[in-house]
Structures are given as structure tokens and as C-alpha cells.
Amino acid sequence: MCLAVPGKVLNLFGEDPAFRSGSVDFCGVRKTINLAFTPEVQPGDFVLVHVGFAISRIDAEEASRTFSYLKQIGALAEEGLEQTAEGSASS
């Protein structure tokens, strides 16, 4: 199964839109994500990430809802993120 996981953009790297990336926080796990498909995002925004690419910008409420669904199906526990997911979308 393939999932898009919400994360919070912490900072941005690069001027060229085709190579723009950013540090994205996933419940305390930070990864560098390609932002070429979401040129409008800014630090503090939430994005849905699939295979290393942010595919859309979402609001904090949608991010929280998605974390809740992922928790219900056990996907957060599989990734070791279940304990830190509570409240992460609101921070």
C-alpha cells in the first residue's frame, strides 16, 4: 500500500523551483523533501509527502485528521511515530 504522509515544512533550500527542497518534520523525524510540485509552500505549512516529494499543501486540521487515520490503521506504530504524533499537527 502506498501512503502520502503529512509533514510540517521547517525550512526551504534552493532558489530554482525545479530543485527546491525543504526540511520536513514527521512527528519528530526530519527529512529533506523535494518541493518542486508545491512551489507555494512556506515554512510552517503542512504538506502531503509521497516517496520523497511533497504532492500537495494541506491545512493543520487535515494533517491532524490524516495522522488520526494513520494511527487507526497502525501505520504510525509501524514507523515508530505513534507516541510523538499526538499534537504534532498543531505545533
Backbone bond lengths (Angstrom), bond angles and torsions (degrees), N, CA, C in turn:
res aa  C-N    CA-C-N  psi(-1)  N-CA   C-N-CA  omega(-1)  CA-C   N-CA-C  phi
1 M - - - 1.440 - - 1.532 108.15 -
2 C 1.298 117.15 138.93 1.456 122.56 177.75 1.521 109.33 -106.58
3 L 1.316 116.30 132.60 1.449 121.36 -179.29 1.516 110.55 -124.14
4 A 1.312 115.84 148.82 1.458 121.52 167.14 1.518 105.66 -101.83
5 V 1.315 116.71 127.84 1.456 122.44 -173.95 1.521 109.40 -110.22
6 P 1.345 117.59 135.54 1.462 119.23 178.36 1.523 111.91 -75.60
7 G 1.308 114.97 146.64 1.453 121.45 175.46 1.511 109.80 -150.03
8 K 1.319 116.05 159.83 1.460 122.02 -178.94 1.521 109.51 -103.51
9 V 1.319 116.40 125.95 1.466 122.11 -179.99 1.531 108.45 -72.30
10 L 1.325 115.80 124.67 1.459 120.75 -179.56 1.525 111.92 -95.99
11 N 1.335 116.77 -43.23 1.461 120.87 178.36 1.520 110.21 -157.33
12 L 1.318 115.87 169.20 1.463 122.51 -174.87 1.522 110.36 -119.20
13 F 1.345 115.73 150.97 1.461 122.67 176.72 1.521 108.57 -132.49
14 G 1.311 117.02 137.99 1.466 121.61 172.67 1.509 113.99 91.92
15 E 1.321 114.62 143.33 1.464 121.94 178.61 1.530 111.95 -96.51
16 D 1.323 117.36 -33.95 1.458 122.49 -177.71 1.532 109.28 -72.34
17 P 1.353 118.41 119.03 1.472 120.69 -177.81 1.530 114.17 -55.76
18 A 1.319 118.02 -29.64 1.465 120.91 -179.14 1.525 112.45 -72.39
19 F 1.330 117.04 -20.42 1.463 120.76 -177.33 1.523 112.64 -122.35
20 R 1.312 116.97 15.02 1.458 121.81 -178.54 1.527 109.86 -68.40
21 S 1.318 115.98 137.30 1.456 120.81 177.46 1.523 108.42 -141.68
22 G 1.305 115.23 174.54 1.453 119.80 178.80 1.507 111.39 -159.04
23 S 1.313 114.77 160.25 1.448 120.97 174.00 1.526 106.96 -84.56
24 V 1.336 115.87 125.73 1.464 121.66 -176.77 1.522 108.51 -122.82
25 D 1.335 115.64 133.81 1.457 122.47 -178.81 1.529 110.36 -96.81
26 F 1.333 115.96 126.35 1.462 123.55 175.92 1.526 107.37 -117.30
27 C 1.309 117.15 89.14 1.471 121.37 178.07 1.523 111.93 54.17
28 G 1.311 117.99 40.96 1.451 121.51 179.09 1.518 114.63 97.40
29 V 1.312 118.19 -14.04 1.461 122.17 175.48 1.523 107.17 -95.77
30 R 1.327 116.74 123.91 1.464 120.72 -177.55 1.515 110.47 -108.38
31 K 1.330 114.49 133.61 1.465 120.95 -179.90 1.520 108.98 -136.12
32 T 1.324 115.86 151.65 1.457 120.81 173.13 1.518 107.76 -85.58
33 I 1.342 115.86 125.22 1.464 122.82 -172.90 1.525 109.20 -122.12
34 N 1.323 117.01 141.45 1.460 122.46 176.17 1.527 108.97 -73.92
35 L 1.339 116.80 128.45 1.461 122.52 -177.87 1.527 112.79 -111.08
36 A 1.326 117.89 16.76 1.465 121.50 -177.22 1.526 112.83 -59.05
37 F 1.336 117.69 -32.16 1.473 120.89 -178.39 1.521 113.01 -84.70
38 T 1.325 116.92 -7.73 1.466 121.66 -177.79 1.531 109.97 -131.91
39 P 1.337 117.32 65.93 1.471 119.82 -174.94 1.524 114.25 -65.46
40 E 1.328 117.35 -16.01 1.463 120.87 -176.91 1.532 113.70 -82.61
41 V 1.330 118.88 -13.87 1.464 119.79 -174.17 1.518 112.04 -69.28
42 Q 1.319 113.50 149.27 1.458 123.19 178.43 1.527 108.40 -132.19
43 P 1.332 117.68 161.74 1.467 119.09 176.23 1.533 110.39 -53.82
44 G 1.333 115.24 136.32 1.457 121.91 -177.48 1.518 113.12 99.73
45 D 1.339 117.30 -18.84 1.463 121.37 177.72 1.529 110.02 -75.73
46 F 1.329 115.29 154.93 1.458 121.85 172.94 1.522 108.76 -101.89
47 V 1.328 115.67 142.01 1.464 121.52 179.09 1.523 109.00 -132.19
48 L 1.334 115.51 154.33 1.462 121.20 169.41 1.520 106.87 -93.49
49 V 1.330 116.32 129.38 1.462 121.69 -175.70 1.521 109.66 -117.28
50 H 1.318 114.59 132.02 1.464 121.65 176.36 1.520 107.93 -133.30
51 V 1.316 117.10 125.59 1.470 125.91 -179.37 1.535 112.78 44.34
52 G 1.320 116.65 45.50 1.459 121.07 174.02 1.511 115.98 86.63
53 F 1.334 117.60 1.70 1.464 122.00 179.64 1.523 109.94 -119.29
54 A 1.330 116.86 132.20 1.461 120.46 170.78 1.526 106.36 -74.93
55 I 1.332 116.37 121.63 1.468 119.41 -175.51 1.518 113.42 -102.47
56 S 1.351 117.21 -16.85 1.465 119.76 174.68 1.520 109.90 -164.95
57 R 1.319 115.23 155.91 1.460 121.79 174.18 1.530 107.56 -91.21
58 I 1.320 117.04 139.52 1.455 121.90 177.75 1.521 108.82 -132.36
59 D 1.334 116.37 163.02 1.459 118.83 177.72 1.531 109.85 -87.86
60 A 1.322 116.07 169.34 1.465 121.56 -176.55 1.524 111.61 -61.22
61 E 1.332 117.11 -35.76 1.468 120.51 179.20 1.530 111.09 -63.39
62 E 1.325 116.70 -44.11 1.471 120.70 178.35 1.527 110.69 -65.15
63 A 1.336 117.27 -39.57 1.464 120.74 177.73 1.523 110.16 -61.18
64 S 1.320 117.00 -44.27 1.467 121.49 179.41 1.524 111.07 -62.86
65 R 1.322 116.47 -43.05 1.469 121.34 178.60 1.532 110.28 -62.25
66 T 1.310 116.35 -43.08 1.466 120.35 -179.87 1.520 111.08 -64.53
67 F 1.356 117.53 -42.98 1.465 119.92 175.95 1.523 110.76 -58.62
68 S 1.331 117.45 -39.53 1.463 121.75 178.68 1.531 110.93 -61.80
69 Y 1.330 116.87 -45.20 1.470 120.94 178.50 1.530 111.01 -63.33
70 L 1.338 116.34 -43.69 1.465 119.79 179.94 1.526 110.81 -62.93
71 K 1.328 116.38 -36.88 1.467 120.14 177.24 1.522 110.52 -64.97
72 Q 1.341 116.81 -42.88 1.467 121.26 -178.90 1.525 112.23 -60.52
73 I 1.317 117.78 -36.79 1.465 119.86 -178.61 1.528 112.56 -90.11
74 G 1.338 117.06 1.28 1.460 120.85 176.60 1.508 115.01 84.38
75 A 1.321 118.20 6.07 1.466 120.78 -177.46 1.525 112.03 -68.43
76 L 1.321 118.54 -33.62 1.460 120.53 179.35 1.519 110.97 -69.49
77 A 1.319 117.37 -40.36 1.459 121.10 178.57 1.526 110.74 -63.02
78 E 1.320 117.01 -39.16 1.467 121.19 178.64 1.519 111.51 -59.84
79 E 1.330 116.59 -34.16 1.462 121.33 -177.99 1.528 112.66 -94.13
80 G 1.335 117.51 1.30 1.451 121.36 -179.73 1.518 113.41 73.21
81 L 1.324 117.60 26.17 1.461 121.89 -175.85 1.515 113.76 -110.30
82 E 1.306 118.93 -2.66 1.464 121.31 -171.43 1.528 112.90 -59.23
83 Q 1.321 119.03 -42.88 1.463 120.95 -176.11 1.522 111.76 -66.86
84 T 1.317 118.83 -33.46 1.459 121.19 -174.04 1.527 112.76 -93.53
85 A 1.326 119.24 -6.54 1.464 121.21 -175.87 1.521 112.70 -72.84
86 E 1.311 118.38 -27.99 1.450 121.34 -178.26 1.523 109.50 -60.32
87 G 1.325 116.16 119.43 1.449 121.46 176.65 1.512 115.58 78.83
88 S 1.338 118.79 -1.24 1.465 119.84 -176.50 1.521 112.14 -67.32
89 A 1.315 118.78 -30.36 1.453 120.15 -179.52 1.519 111.93 -73.78
90 S 1.303 117.56 -20.61 1.451 119.81 -179.51 1.509 112.79 -91.96
91 S 1.348 117.58 -11.10 1.453 119.41 -178.35 1.506 113.48 -84.74
